[in-house]
Amino acid sequence: MRSKYEIKAGKELESQGYTVDYKVRPFRVAVEYRVDYFGLFDLLVYRVGDVVRWISIKGKAGVPSKHRKAIEDWWFPEGHQKEIWTYNKRKGYRKIMPKKEIID
């Protein structure tokens, strides 16, 4: 089951014209199954003529430093962008790039 934060982020991105993809979590699994892309990213977002965006969604608890470091160290080829989004009920999503740059 997807988190409510992933669902909200997906709807926001779809309203901006992006196609949003996520891994389907199986109901029952007998073997180990990864529910995120590469164990790090919750959403794969793309739009024709734009970069491919890999987004990690975190709720109110914030972003653990180990998770941030893993995303910073992850390599993608040119044309791909990695992002971390955190959710605040009053302000909505805060987009944090792995190098601590904030975009709105």
N, C-alpha and C positions, 0 to 999 in steps of 0.2 A: 504494500500500500504506500502511495506517495504521501509526503508530508504536506500539510496545508500551505506551507511556505513555498514549496516547489510548485504547487498548483497555482497559487496567486502570481508567482513570478512568470510562469508559463503563459497565463492569461494576459498579463501586462505586455509581454513580448509579442504574443500573437496579435494584440491590438495595434502594435507598431509595424505589422507586416512581416514579422519573422515566422519561419517554420520552426517549431520546437519539437525536439525528440528527447525521449527519456527511456531508460531501460525498464521494462516491465518486470515487476517483482512477482515471482511465482507464488502460488498459494502454499504449496508444500514442496520441499526440496529435500532429497535424500543425500545430496552431495553439497559441498561448499559452492555457493553462488554469489557472485559480486553483483551488488545492486546499483553500483555507480560505474560510470565509464572510468576505467583504469583505477578504480577504487577511490577516485578523487572528485570527479565531476558529476553533478546531478542532471544537468541539461546540456544538450548539444543544440545550438541555435544557429540558423543560417538564413540568408536572404540573398537572392541573385544580385551579383555585383558588390557584395559586401564580404567582410572577413567571416570565417567560421568562428563562432564564439563558444567556448567551453566554460560553463558556469557552475560553480560550487555554491549551493544555497545553505546558509546557516540561519538558525532561528534566533531567539532572544538570548541564548547562552553565549553568543559571541563566537569568535574564531580562535580555536586553540593554536598556539604558536607552532606546534608540530605539523598541523594541517597546512598552515600558511607556508611553512618552509618546504613541505612536500610539493605544493603547487608552484612555488617559486623555482624549485629545482627541476620541475618537469619540463621537458623540451618538446616544442611543437615547431614544425616548419613555418616559413613565412606565409602569411595569409591566415594564420590562426591566432586567436586571442584568448587568454585565460583570465577569468574573473572570479572574484569571491563576492557574493552578495550577502549582506546581513539584513535582518528585518527589524524595524522599530514600528510599533503600532501607530504612533502619532506621525512619524515622518515617512513611513513607507520603507522602500528598499534603499540601502546605502551600498553603492557599488565600490568595492575596494579592489584595486589591482594588486597583484602579488608584490609589487615594489612599493606598496603603501600609498600609491597615488589614488586620489579620490576623484571620481567623475560623476557628473549628474546629468 
